Amino acid sequence: MDSEFGNDFITIEDSDGNEIELEHLDTIEINGEIFMAFLPTDKDEDDDEYGMIILKVKTDGDEEFLATIDDDEVLDSLFEMFSQRLSEDGDS
């Protein structure tokens, strides 16, 4: 996803079958694994909760798909990394 021409958006389906449009914020590769951070596009700007969604890129043969991260420690660590990177981007 190249942000040179603006933000990227994707639509995913949650476990209840609801479609959610997400804005891609950043991508991190750690030890050969790729993680992506997104923000729901319908997020209320006055909402105190940040609402970042972090998903892991997985492959099945030639197909790539996004998967949730079940390990809370890994998720917390990724959240901190993405938050720091996004904060640094906003400072420049």
mmCIF file as gemmi writes it, N, C-alpha and C atoms, coordinates in Angstrom:
data_model
loop_
_atom_site.group_PDB
_atom_site.id
_atom_site.type_symbol
_atom_site.label_atom_id
_atom_site.label_alt_id
_atom_site.label_comp_id
_atom_site.label_asym_id
_atom_site.label_entity_id
_atom_site.label_seq_id
_atom_site.pdbx_PDB_ins_code
_atom_site.Cartn_x
_atom_site.Cartn_y
_atom_site.Cartn_z
_atom_site.occupancy
_atom_site.B_iso_or_equiv
_atom_site.pdbx_formal_charge
_atom_site.auth_seq_id
_atom_site.auth_asym_id
_atom_site.pdbx_PDB_model_num
ATOM 1 N N . MET Axp A 1 ? 0.849 -1.182 0 1 0 ? 1 A 1
ATOM 2 C CA . MET Axp A 1 ? 0 0 0 1 0 ? 1 A 1
ATOM 3 C C . MET Axp A 1 ? 0.883 1.23 0 1 0 ? 1 A 1
ATOM 4 N N . ASP Axp A 2 ? 0.82 1.996 -1.031 1 0 ? 2 A 1
ATOM 5 C CA . ASP Axp A 2 ? 1.677 3.15 -1.187 1 0 ? 2 A 1
ATOM 6 C C . ASP Axp A 2 ? 0.909 4.41 -0.801 1 0 ? 2 A 1
ATOM 7 N N . SER Axp A 3 ? 1.41 5.139 0.193 1 0 ? 3 A 1
ATOM 8 C CA . SER Axp A 3 ? 0.711 6.341 0.655 1 0 ? 3 A 1
ATOM 9 C C . SER Axp A 3 ? 1.145 7.579 -0.123 1 0 ? 3 A 1
ATOM 10 N N . GLU Axp A 4 ? 1.985 7.39 -1.152 1 0 ? 4 A 1
ATOM 11 C CA . GLU Axp A 4 ? 2.447 8.521 -1.947 1 0 ? 4 A 1
ATOM 12 C C . GLU Axp A 4 ? 1.282 9.268 -2.587 1 0 ? 4 A 1
ATOM 13 N N . PHE Axp A 5 ? 0.222 8.562 -2.914 1 0 ? 5 A 1
ATOM 14 C CA . PHE Axp A 5 ? -0.918 9.169 -3.577 1 0 ? 5 A 1
ATOM 15 C C . PHE Axp A 5 ? -2.119 9.311 -2.661 1 0 ? 5 A 1
ATOM 16 N N . GLY Axp A 6 ? -1.912 9.283 -1.371 1 0 ? 6 A 1
ATOM 17 C CA . GLY Axp A 6 ? -3.003 9.43 -0.42 1 0 ? 6 A 1
ATOM 18 C C . GLY Axp A 6 ? -3.203 8.157 0.382 1 0 ? 6 A 1
ATOM 19 N N . ASN Axp A 7 ? -4.169 8.188 1.258 1 0 ? 7 A 1
ATOM 20 C CA . ASN Axp A 7 ? -4.424 7.063 2.145 1 0 ? 7 A 1
ATOM 21 C C . ASN Axp A 7 ? -5.092 5.912 1.408 1 0 ? 7 A 1
ATOM 22 N N . ASP Axp A 8 ? -4.867 4.71 1.909 1 0 ? 8 A 1
ATOM 23 C CA . ASP Axp A 8 ? -5.481 3.515 1.363 1 0 ? 8 A 1
ATOM 24 C C . ASP Axp A 8 ? -6.622 3.077 2.264 1 0 ? 8 A 1
ATOM 25 N N . PHE Axp A 9 ? -7.677 2.564 1.646 1 0 ? 9 A 1
ATOM 26 C CA . PHE Axp A 9 ? -8.839 2.102 2.378 1 0 ? 9 A 1
ATOM 27 C C . PHE Axp A 9 ? -9.157 0.676 1.959 1 0 ? 9 A 1
ATOM 28 N N . ILE Axp A 10 ? -9.59 -0.129 2.923 1 0 ? 10 A 1
ATOM 29 C CA . ILE Axp A 10 ? -10.04 -1.482 2.635 1 0 ? 10 A 1
ATOM 30 C C . ILE Axp A 10 ? -11.358 -1.704 3.355 1 0 ? 10 A 1
ATOM 31 N N . THR Axp A 11 ? -12.103 -2.699 2.922 1 0 ? 11 A 1
ATOM 32 C CA . THR Axp A 11 ? -13.328 -3.096 3.604 1 0 ? 11 A 1
ATOM 33 C C . THR Axp A 11 ? -13.156 -4.535 4.05 1 0 ? 11 A 1
ATOM 34 N N . ILE Axp A 12 ? -13.413 -4.778 5.334 1 0 ? 12 A 1
ATOM 35 C CA . ILE Axp A 12 ? -13.349 -6.135 5.87 1 0 ? 12 A 1
ATOM 36 C C . ILE Axp A 12 ? -14.713 -6.497 6.434 1 0 ? 12 A 1
ATOM 37 N N . GLU Axp A 13 ? -14.903 -7.774 6.695 1 0 ? 13 A 1
ATOM 38 C CA . GLU Axp A 13 ? -16.147 -8.248 7.274 1 0 ? 13 A 1
ATOM 39 C C . GLU Axp A 13 ? -15.841 -8.813 8.658 1 0 ? 13 A 1
ATOM 40 N N . ASP Axp A 14 ? -16.598 -8.36 9.673 1 0 ? 14 A 1
ATOM 41 C CA . ASP Axp A 14 ? -16.373 -8.872 11.024 1 0 ? 14 A 1
ATOM 42 C C . ASP Axp A 14 ? -17.061 -10.224 11.199 1 0 ? 14 A 1
ATOM 43 N N . SER Axp A 15 ? -16.927 -10.798 12.374 1 0 ? 15 A 1
ATOM 44 C CA . SER Axp A 15 ? -17.471 -12.138 12.623 1 0 ? 15 A 1
ATOM 45 C C . SER Axp A 15 ? -18.995 -12.179 12.555 1 0 ? 15 A 1
ATOM 46 N N . ASP Axp A 16 ? -19.652 -11.016 12.656 1 0 ? 16 A 1
ATOM 47 C CA . ASP Axp A 16 ? -21.113 -10.955 12.563 1 0 ? 16 A 1
ATOM 48 C C . ASP Axp A 16 ? -21.592 -10.678 11.146 1 0 ? 16 A 1
ATOM 49 N N . GLY Axp A 17 ? -20.651 -10.548 10.202 1 0 ? 17 A 1
ATOM 50 C CA . GLY Axp A 17 ? -21.019 -10.286 8.814 1 0 ? 17 A 1
ATOM 51 C C . GLY Axp A 17 ? -21.161 -8.812 8.479 1 0 ? 17 A 1
ATOM 52 N N . ASN Axp A 18 ? -20.822 -7.929 9.416 1 0 ? 18 A 1
ATOM 53 C CA . ASN Axp A 18 ? -20.904 -6.491 9.162 1 0 ? 18 A 1
ATOM 54 C C . ASN Axp A 18 ? -19.659 -6.023 8.42 1 0 ? 18 A 1
ATOM 55 N N . GLU Axp A 19 ? -19.846 -5.177 7.414 1 0 ? 19 A 1
ATOM 56 C CA . GLU Axp A 19 ? -18.709 -4.628 6.688 1 0 ? 19 A 1
ATOM 57 C C . GLU Axp A 19 ? -18.18 -3.398 7.413 1 0 ? 19 A 1
ATOM 58 N N . ILE Axp A 20 ? -16.843 -3.316 7.504 1 0 ? 20 A 1
ATOM 59 C CA . ILE Axp A 20 ? -16.194 -2.198 8.175 1 0 ? 20 A 1
ATOM 60 C C . ILE Axp A 20 ? -15.148 -1.638 7.225 1 0 ? 20 A 1
ATOM 61 N N . GLU Axp A 21 ? -15.23 -0.339 6.954 1 0 ? 21 A 1
ATOM 62 C CA . GLU Axp A 21 ? -14.227 0.299 6.113 1 0 ? 21 A 1
ATOM 63 C C . GLU Axp A 21 ? -13.099 0.805 7.007 1 0 ? 21 A 1
ATOM 64 N N . LEU Axp A 22 ? -11.86 0.478 6.619 1 0 ? 22 A 1
ATOM 65 C CA . LEU Axp A 22 ? -10.691 0.838 7.405 1 0 ? 22 A 1
ATOM 66 C C . LEU Axp A 22 ? -9.725 1.669 6.571 1 0 ? 22 A 1
ATOM 67 N N . GLU Axp A 23 ? -9.08 2.617 7.242 1 0 ? 23 A 1
ATOM 68 C CA . GLU Axp A 23 ? -8.022 3.412 6.635 1 0 ? 23 A 1
ATOM 69 C C . GLU Axp A 23 ? -6.682 2.844 7.085 1 0 ? 23 A 1
ATOM 70 N N . HIS Axp A 24 ? -5.824 2.525 6.126 1 0 ? 24 A 1
ATOM 71 C CA . HIS Axp A 24 ? -4.499 1.98 6.438 1 0 ? 24 A 1
ATOM 72 C C . HIS Axp A 24 ? -3.621 3.102 6.979 1 0 ? 24 A 1
ATOM 73 N N . LEU Axp A 25 ? -3.023 2.885 8.156 1 0 ? 25 A 1
ATOM 74 C CA . LEU Axp A 25 ? -2.171 3.884 8.782 1 0 ? 25 A 1
ATOM 75 C C . LEU Axp A 25 ? -0.689 3.599 8.587 1 0 ? 25 A 1
ATOM 76 N N . ASP Axp A 26 ? -0.284 2.332 8.781 1 0 ? 26 A 1
ATOM 77 C CA . ASP Axp A 26 ? 1.134 2.002 8.751 1 0 ? 26 A 1
ATOM 78 C C . ASP Axp A 26 ? 1.301 0.492 8.666 1 0 ? 26 A 1
ATOM 79 N N . THR Axp A 27 ? 2.498 0.082 8.255 1 0 ? 27 A 1
ATOM 80 C CA . THR Axp A 27 ? 2.858 -1.336 8.172 1 0 ? 27 A 1
ATOM 81 C C . THR Axp A 27 ? 4.224 -1.523 8.814 1 0 ? 27 A 1
ATOM 82 N N . ILE Axp A 28 ? 4.358 -2.597 9.601 1 0 ? 28 A 1
ATOM 83 C CA . ILE Axp A 28 ? 5.624 -2.933 10.244 1 0 ? 28 A 1
ATOM 84 C C . ILE Axp A 28 ? 5.954 -4.387 9.91 1 0 ? 28 A 1
ATOM 85 N N . GLU Axp A 29 ? 7.225 -4.651 9.608 1 0 ? 29 A 1
ATOM 86 C CA . GLU Axp A 29 ? 7.692 -6.026 9.439 1 0 ? 29 A 1
ATOM 87 C C . GLU Axp A 29 ? 8.622 -6.357 10.598 1 0 ? 29 A 1
ATOM 88 N N . ILE Axp A 30 ? 8.314 -7.451 11.296 1 0 ? 30 A 1
ATOM 89 C CA . ILE Axp A 30 ? 9.104 -7.89 12.443 1 0 ? 30 A 1
ATOM 90 C C . ILE Axp A 30 ? 9.405 -9.374 12.258 1 0 ? 30 A 1
ATOM 91 N N . ASN Axp A 31 ? 10.695 -9.697 12.208 1 0 ? 31 A 1
ATOM 92 C CA . ASN Axp A 31 ? 11.122 -11.1 12.064 1 0 ? 31 A 1
ATOM 93 C C . ASN Axp A 31 ? 10.412 -11.81 10.915 1 0 ? 31 A 1
ATOM 94 N N . GLY Axp A 32 ? 10.257 -11.116 9.797 1 0 ? 32 A 1
ATOM 95 C CA . GLY Axp A 32 ? 9.64 -11.719 8.621 1 0 ? 32 A 1
ATOM 96 C C . GLY Axp A 32 ? 8.125 -11.738 8.634 1 0 ? 32 A 1
ATOM 97 N N . GLU Axp A 33 ? 7.507 -11.248 9.705 1 0 ? 33 A 1
ATOM 98 C CA . GLU Axp A 33 ? 6.052 -11.185 9.785 1 0 ? 33 A 1
ATOM 99 C C . GLU Axp A 33 ? 5.61 -9.743 9.558 1 0 ? 33 A 1
ATOM 100 N N . ILE Axp A 34 ? 4.501 -9.578 8.832 1 0 ? 34 A 1
ATOM 101 C CA . ILE Axp A 34 ? 4.011 -8.242 8.494 1 0 ? 34 A 1
ATOM 102 C C . ILE Axp A 34 ? 2.744 -7.95 9.287 1 0 ? 34 A 1
ATOM 103 N N . PHE Axp A 35 ? 2.73 -6.762 9.907 1 0 ? 35 A 1
ATOM 104 C CA . PHE Axp A 35 ? 1.588 -6.305 10.683 1 0 ? 35 A 1
ATOM 105 C C . PHE Axp A 35 ? 1.134 -4.958 10.132 1 0 ? 35 A 1
ATOM 106 N N . MET Axp A 36 ? -0.174 -4.748 10.089 1 0 ? 36 A 1
ATOM 107 C CA . MET Axp A 36 ? -0.727 -3.508 9.544 1 0 ? 36 A 1
ATOM 108 C C . MET Axp A 36 ? -1.666 -2.865 10.563 1 0 ? 36 A 1
ATOM 109 N N . ALA Axp A 37 ? -1.594 -1.538 10.644 1 0 ? 37 A 1
ATOM 110 C CA . ALA Axp A 37 ? -2.469 -0.786 11.548 1 0 ? 37 A 1
ATOM 111 C C . ALA Axp A 37 ? -3.509 -0.047 10.721 1 0 ? 37 A 1
ATOM 112 N N . PHE Axp A 38 ? -4.742 -0.073 11.207 1 0 ? 38 A 1
ATOM 113 C CA . PHE Axp A 38 ? -5.866 0.558 10.526 1 0 ? 38 A 1
ATOM 114 C C . PHE Axp A 38 ? -6.683 1.372 11.525 1 0 ? 38 A 1
ATOM 115 N N . LEU Axp A 39 ? -7.468 2.29 10.983 1 0 ? 39 A 1
ATOM 116 C CA . LEU Axp A 39 ? -8.406 3.072 11.778 1 0 ? 39 A 1
ATOM 117 C C . LEU Axp A 39 ? -9.759 3.004 11.086 1 0 ? 39 A 1
ATOM 118 N N . PRO Axp A 40 ? -10.83 2.661 11.817 1 0 ? 40 A 1
ATOM 119 C CA . PRO Axp A 40 ? -12.155 2.635 11.183 1 0 ? 40 A 1
ATOM 120 C C . PRO Axp A 40 ? -12.514 4.012 10.638 1 0 ? 40 A 1
ATOM 121 N N . THR Axp A 41 ? -13.064 4.065 9.429 1 0 ? 41 A 1
ATOM 122 C CA . THR Axp A 41 ? -13.397 5.354 8.822 1 0 ? 41 A 1
ATOM 123 C C . THR Axp A 41 ? -14.616 6 9.464 1 0 ? 41 A 1
ATOM 124 N N . ASP Axp A 42 ? -15.447 5.208 10.136 1 0 ? 42 A 1
ATOM 125 C CA . ASP Axp A 42 ? -16.648 5.771 10.766 1 0 ? 42 A 1
ATOM 126 C C . ASP Axp A 42 ? -16.398 6.197 12.202 1 0 ? 42 A 1
ATOM 127 N N . LYS Axp A 43 ? -15.117 6.27 12.6 1 0 ? 43 A 1
ATOM 128 C CA . LYS Axp A 43 ? -14.757 6.672 13.964 1 0 ? 43 A 1
ATOM 129 C C . LYS Axp A 43 ? -15.167 8.123 14.211 1 0 ? 43 A 1
ATOM 130 N N . ASP Axp A 44 ? -15.78 8.349 15.352 1 0 ? 44 A 1
ATOM 131 C CA . ASP Axp A 44 ? -16.176 9.695 15.765 1 0 ? 44 A 1
ATOM 132 C C . ASP Axp A 44 ? -14.937 10.444 16.247 1 0 ? 44 A 1
ATOM 133 N N . GLU Axp A 45 ? -14.662 11.611 15.679 1 0 ? 45 A 1
ATOM 134 C CA . GLU Axp A 45 ? -13.455 12.371 16.034 1 0 ? 45 A 1
ATOM 135 C C . GLU Axp A 45 ? -13.429 12.771 17.504 1 0 ? 45 A 1
ATOM 136 N N . ASP Axp A 46 ? -14.588 12.885 18.162 1 0 ? 46 A 1
ATOM 137 C CA . ASP Axp A 46 ? -14.65 13.267 19.574 1 0 ? 46 A 1
ATOM 138 C C . ASP Axp A 46 ? -14.504 12.063 20.499 1 0 ? 46 A 1
ATOM 139 N N . ASP Axp A 47 ? -14.441 10.865 19.923 1 0 ? 47 A 1
ATOM 140 C CA . ASP Axp A 47 ? -14.315 9.637 20.699 1 0 ? 47 A 1
ATOM 141 C C . ASP Axp A 47 ? -12.954 9.607 21.388 1 0 ? 47 A 1
ATOM 142 N N . ASP Axp A 48 ? -12.934 9.352 22.703 1 0 ? 48 A 1
ATOM 143 C CA . ASP Axp A 48 ? -11.687 9.316 23.464 1 0 ? 48 A 1
ATOM 144 C C . ASP Axp A 48 ? -10.849 8.09 23.133 1 0 ? 48 A 1
ATOM 145 N N . GLU Axp A 49 ? -11.486 6.999 22.785 1 0 ? 49 A 1
ATOM 146 C CA . GLU Axp A 49 ? -10.764 5.763 22.49 1 0 ? 49 A 1
ATOM 147 C C . GLU Axp A 49 ? -10.195 5.84 21.077 1 0 ? 49 A 1
ATOM 148 N N . TYR Axp A 50 ? -8.912 5.528 20.935 1 0 ? 50 A 1
ATOM 149 C CA . TYR Axp A 50 ? -8.237 5.665 19.647 1 0 ? 50 A 1
ATOM 150 C C . TYR Axp A 50 ? -8.818 4.723 18.608 1 0 ? 50 A 1
ATOM 151 N N . GLY Axp A 51 ? -9.031 3.462 18.97 1 0 ? 51 A 1
ATOM 152 C CA . GLY Axp A 51 ? -9.689 2.54 18.073 1 0 ? 51 A 1
ATOM 153 C C . GLY Axp A 51 ? -8.811 1.944 16.989 1 0 ? 51 A 1
ATOM 154 N N . MET Axp A 52 ? -7.486 1.927 17.182 1 0 ? 52 A 1
ATOM 155 C CA . MET Axp A 52 ? -6.599 1.346 16.185 1 0 ? 52 A 1
ATOM 156 C C . MET Axp A 52 ? -6.84 -0.157 16.109 1 0 ? 52 A 1
ATOM 157 N N . ILE Axp A 53 ? -6.902 -0.67 14.877 1 0 ? 53 A 1
ATOM 158 C CA . ILE Axp A 53 ? -7.049 -2.101 14.64 1 0 ? 53 A 1
ATOM 159 C C . ILE Axp A 53 ? -5.751 -2.596 14.024 1 0 ? 53 A 1
ATOM 160 N N . ILE Axp A 54 ? -5.148 -3.612 14.645 1 0 ? 54 A 1
ATOM 161 C CA . ILE Axp A 54 ? -3.891 -4.165 14.149 1 0 ? 54 A 1
ATOM 162 C C . ILE Axp A 54 ? -4.144 -5.596 13.69 1 0 ? 54 A 1
ATOM 163 N N . LEU Axp A 55 ? -3.758 -5.877 12.448 1 0 ? 55 A 1
ATOM 164 C CA . LEU Axp A 55 ? -3.953 -7.194 11.862 1 0 ? 55 A 1
ATOM 165 C C . LEU Axp A 55 ? -2.637 -7.731 11.319 1 0 ? 55 A 1
ATOM 166 N N . LYS Axp A 56 ? -2.53 -9.042 11.269 1 0 ? 56 A 1
ATOM 167 C CA . LYS Axp A 56 ? -1.329 -9.701 10.756 1 0 ? 56 A 1
ATOM 168 C C . LYS Axp A 56 ? -1.599 -10.177 9.338 1 0 ? 56 A 1
ATOM 169 N N . VAL Axp A 57 ? -0.612 -9.993 8.447 1 0 ? 57 A 1
ATOM 170 C CA . VAL Axp A 57 ? -0.723 -10.488 7.083 1 0 ? 57 A 1
ATOM 171 C C . VAL Axp A 57 ? -0.275 -11.948 7.085 1 0 ? 57 A 1
ATOM 172 N N . LYS Axp A 58 ? -1.148 -12.825 6.632 1 0 ? 58 A 1
ATOM 173 C CA . LYS Axp A 58 ? -0.829 -14.252 6.541 1 0 ? 58 A 1
ATOM 174 C C . LYS Axp A 58 ? -0.948 -14.676 5.082 1 0 ? 58 A 1
ATOM 175 N N . THR Axp A 59 ? -0.298 -15.772 4.754 1 0 ? 59 A 1
ATOM 176 C CA . THR Axp A 59 ? -0.389 -16.29 3.398 1 0 ? 59 A 1
ATOM 177 C C . THR Axp A 59 ? -0.897 -17.722 3.423 1 0 ? 59 A 1
ATOM 178 N N . ASP Axp A 60 ? -1.65 -18.055 2.398 1 0 ? 60 A 1
ATOM 179 C CA . ASP Axp A 60 ? -2.144 -19.41 2.182 1 0 ? 60 A 1
ATOM 180 C C . ASP Axp A 60 ? -1.886 -19.712 0.713 1 0 ? 60 A 1
ATOM 181 N N . GLY Axp A 61 ? -0.776 -20.385 0.445 1 0 ? 61 A 1
ATOM 182 C CA . GLY Axp A 61 ? -0.371 -20.585 -0.941 1 0 ? 61 A 1
ATOM 183 C C . GLY Axp A 61 ? 0.062 -19.249 -1.524 1 0 ? 61 A 1
ATOM 184 N N . ASP Axp A 62 ? -0.599 -18.829 -2.583 1 0 ? 62 A 1
ATOM 185 C CA . ASP Axp A 62 ? -0.29 -17.551 -3.227 1 0 ? 62 A 1
ATOM 186 C C . ASP Axp A 62 ? -1.16 -16.411 -2.717 1 0 ? 62 A 1
ATOM 187 N N . GLU Axp A 63 ? -2.132 -16.726 -1.865 1 0 ? 63 A 1
ATOM 188 C CA . GLU Axp A 63 ? -3.072 -15.713 -1.395 1 0 ? 63 A 1
ATOM 189 C C . GLU Axp A 63 ? -2.638 -15.123 -0.059 1 0 ? 63 A 1
ATOM 190 N N . GLU Axp A 64 ? -2.769 -13.796 0.054 1 0 ? 64 A 1
ATOM 191 C CA . GLU Axp A 64 ? -2.526 -13.104 1.319 1 0 ? 64 A 1
ATOM 192 C C . GLU Axp A 64 ? -3.864 -12.702 1.911 1 0 ? 64 A 1
ATOM 193 N N . PHE Axp A 65 ? -3.949 -12.757 3.237 1 0 ? 65 A 1
ATOM 194 C CA . PHE Axp A 65 ? -5.158 -12.31 3.923 1 0 ? 65 A 1
ATOM 195 C C . PHE Axp A 65 ? -4.768 -11.713 5.26 1 0 ? 65 A 1
ATOM 196 N N . LEU Axp A 66 ? -5.685 -10.965 5.848 1 0 ? 66 A 1
ATOM 197 C CA . LEU Axp A 66 ? -5.462 -10.328 7.149 1 0 ? 66 A 1
ATOM 198 C C . LEU Axp A 66 ? -6.105 -11.167 8.233 1 0 ? 66 A 1
ATOM 199 N N . ALA Axp A 67 ? -5.385 -11.334 9.342 1 0 ? 67 A 1
ATOM 200 C CA . ALA Axp A 67 ? -5.88 -12.142 10.451 1 0 ? 67 A 1
ATOM 201 C C . ALA Axp A 67 ? -5.728 -11.371 11.755 1 0 ? 67 A 1
ATOM 202 N N . THR Axp A 68 ? -6.601 -11.68 12.689 1 0 ? 68 A 1
ATOM 203 C CA . THR Axp A 68 ? -6.504 -11.059 14.014 1 0 ? 68 A 1
ATOM 204 C C . THR Axp A 68 ? -5.328 -11.641 14.78 1 0 ? 68 A 1
ATOM 205 N N . ILE Axp A 69 ? -4.916 -10.929 15.811 1 0 ? 69 A 1
ATOM 206 C CA . ILE Axp A 69 ? -3.808 -11.347 16.667 1 0 ? 69 A 1
ATOM 207 C C . ILE Axp A 69 ? -4.398 -11.719 18.02 1 0 ? 69 A 1
ATOM 208 N N . ASP Axp A 70 ? -4.212 -12.972 18.416 1 0 ? 70 A 1
ATOM 209 C CA . ASP Axp A 70 ? -4.83 -13.474 19.641 1 0 ? 70 A 1
ATOM 210 C C . ASP Axp A 70 ? -4.003 -13.239 20.893 1 0 ? 70 A 1
ATOM 211 N N . ASP Axp A 71 ? -2.705 -13.022 20.754 1 0 ? 71 A 1
ATOM 212 C CA . ASP Axp A 71 ? -1.807 -12.854 21.892 1 0 ? 71 A 1
ATOM 213 C C . ASP Axp A 71 ? -1.844 -11.394 22.361 1 0 ? 71 A 1
ATOM 214 N N . ASP Axp A 72 ? -2.389 -11.155 23.555 1 0 ? 72 A 1
ATOM 215 C CA . ASP Axp A 72 ? -2.537 -9.792 24.078 1 0 ? 72 A 1
ATOM 216 C C . ASP Axp A 72 ? -1.196 -9.083 24.269 1 0 ? 72 A 1
ATOM 217 N N . GLU Axp A 73 ? -0.166 -9.825 24.68 1 0 ? 73 A 1
ATOM 218 C CA . GLU Axp A 73 ? 1.154 -9.209 24.868 1 0 ? 73 A 1
ATOM 219 C C . GLU Axp A 73 ? 1.719 -8.724 23.532 1 0 ? 73 A 1
ATOM 220 N N . VAL Axp A 74 ? 1.597 -9.548 22.507 1 0 ? 74 A 1
ATOM 221 C CA . VAL Axp A 74 ? 2.064 -9.167 21.171 1 0 ? 74 A 1
ATOM 222 C C . VAL Axp A 74 ? 1.273 -7.968 20.675 1 0 ? 74 A 1
ATOM 223 N N . LEU Axp A 75 ? -0.036 -7.998 20.863 1 0 ? 75 A 1
ATOM 224 C CA . LEU Axp A 75 ? -0.902 -6.91 20.425 1 0 ? 75 A 1
ATOM 225 C C . LEU Axp A 75 ? -0.553 -5.605 21.136 1 0 ? 75 A 1
ATOM 226 N N . ASP Axp A 76 ? -0.324 -5.665 22.448 1 0 ? 76 A 1
ATOM 227 C CA . ASP Axp A 76 ? 0.053 -4.472 23.209 1 0 ? 76 A 1
ATOM 228 C C . ASP Axp A 76 ? 1.39 -3.909 22.728 1 0 ? 76 A 1
ATOM 229 N N . SER Axp A 77 ? 2.335 -4.799 22.471 1 0 ? 77 A 1
ATOM 230 C CA . SER Axp A 77 ? 3.646 -4.377 21.981 1 0 ? 77 A 1
ATOM 231 C C . SER Axp A 77 ? 3.536 -3.709 20.609 1 0 ? 77 A 1
ATOM 232 N N . LEU Axp A 78 ? 2.747 -4.307 19.721 1 0 ? 78 A 1
ATOM 233 C CA . LEU Axp A 78 ? 2.538 -3.73 18.39 1 0 ? 78 A 1
ATOM 234 C C . LEU Axp A 78 ? 1.834 -2.382 18.481 1 0 ? 78 A 1
ATOM 235 N N . PHE Axp A 79 ? 0.854 -2.289 19.374 1 0 ? 79 A 1
ATOM 236 C CA . PHE Axp A 79 ? 0.142 -1.021 19.551 1 0 ? 79 A 1
ATOM 237 C C . PHE Axp A 79 ? 1.112 0.091 19.941 1 0 ? 79 A 1
ATOM 238 N N . GLU Axp A 80 ? 2.019 -0.221 20.875 1 0 ? 80 A 1
ATOM 239 C CA . GLU Axp A 80 ? 3.008 0.777 21.297 1 0 ? 80 A 1
ATOM 240 C C . GLU Axp A 80 ? 3.918 1.174 20.139 1 0 ? 80 A 1
ATOM 241 N N . MET Axp A 81 ? 4.365 0.187 19.355 1 0 ? 81 A 1
ATOM 242 C CA . MET Axp A 81 ? 5.238 0.476 18.211 1 0 ? 81 A 1
ATOM 243 C C . MET Axp A 81 ? 4.544 1.361 17.18 1 0 ? 81 A 1
ATOM 244 N N . PHE Axp A 82 ? 3.317 0.982 16.827 1 0 ? 82 A 1
ATOM 245 C CA . PHE Axp A 82 ? 2.576 1.77 15.845 1 0 ? 82 A 1
ATOM 246 C C . PHE Axp A 82 ? 2.292 3.171 16.385 1 0 ? 82 A 1
ATOM 247 N N . SER Axp A 83 ? 1.897 3.265 17.634 1 0 ? 83 A 1
ATOM 248 C CA . SER Axp A 83 ? 1.588 4.572 18.235 1 0 ? 83 A 1
ATOM 249 C C . SER Axp A 83 ? 2.806 5.481 18.204 1 0 ? 83 A 1
ATOM 250 N N . GLN Axp A 84 ? 3.968 4.934 18.532 1 0 ? 84 A 1
ATOM 251 C CA . GLN Axp A 84 ? 5.199 5.723 18.525 1 0 ? 84 A 1
ATOM 252 C C . GLN Axp A 84 ? 5.54 6.174 17.109 1 0 ? 84 A 1
ATOM 253 N N . ARG Axp A 85 ? 5.454 5.254 16.154 1 0 ? 85 A 1
ATOM 254 C CA . ARG Axp A 85 ? 5.77 5.595 14.747 1 0 ? 85 A 1
ATOM 255 C C . ARG Axp A 85 ? 4.804 6.669 14.218 1 0 ? 85 A 1
ATOM 256 N N . LEU Axp A 86 ? 3.536 6.525 14.525 1 0 ? 86 A 1
ATOM 257 C CA . LEU Axp A 86 ? 2.544 7.486 14.038 1 0 ? 86 A 1
ATOM 258 C C . LEU Axp A 86 ? 2.73 8.841 14.714 1 0 ? 86 A 1
ATOM 259 N N . SER Axp A 87 ? 3.113 8.82 15.99 1 0 ? 87 A 1
ATOM 260 C CA . SER Axp A 87 ? 3.384 10.053 16.709 1 0 ? 87 A 1
ATOM 261 C C . SER Axp A 87 ? 4.595 10.772 16.107 1 0 ? 87 A 1
ATOM 262 N N . GLU Axp A 88 ? 5.635 10.017 15.762 1 0 ? 88 A 1
ATOM 263 C CA . GLU Axp A 88 ? 6.836 10.602 15.154 1 0 ? 88 A 1
ATOM 264 C C . GLU Axp A 88 ? 6.518 11.172 13.788 1 0 ? 88 A 1
ATOM 265 N N . ASP Axp A 89 ? 5.67 10.489 13.007 1 0 ? 89 A 1
ATOM 266 C CA . ASP Axp A 89 ? 5.284 11.009 11.682 1 0 ? 89 A 1
ATOM 267 C C . ASP Axp A 89 ? 4.521 12.317 11.818 1 0 ? 89 A 1
ATOM 268 N N . GLY Axp A 90 ? 3.694 12.416 12.857 1 0 ? 90 A 1
ATOM 269 C CA . GLY Axp A 90 ? 2.911 13.625 13.06 1 0 ? 90 A 1
ATOM 270 C C . GLY Axp A 90 ? 3.745 14.806 13.541 1 0 ? 90 A 1
ATOM 271 N N . ASP Axp A 91 ? 4.912 14.515 14.13 1 0 ? 91 A 1
ATOM 272 C CA . ASP Axp A 91 ? 5.783 15.576 14.642 1 0 ? 91 A 1
ATOM 273 C C . ASP Axp A 91 ? 6.608 16.23 13.552 1 0 ? 91 A 1
ATOM 274 N N . SER Axp A 92 ? 6.751 15.545 12.403 1 0 ? 92 A 1
ATOM 275 C CA . SER Axp A 92 ? 7.621 16.104 11.346 1 0 ? 92 A 1
ATOM 276 C C . SER Axp A 92 ? 6.887 17.018 10.41 1 0 ? 92 A 1
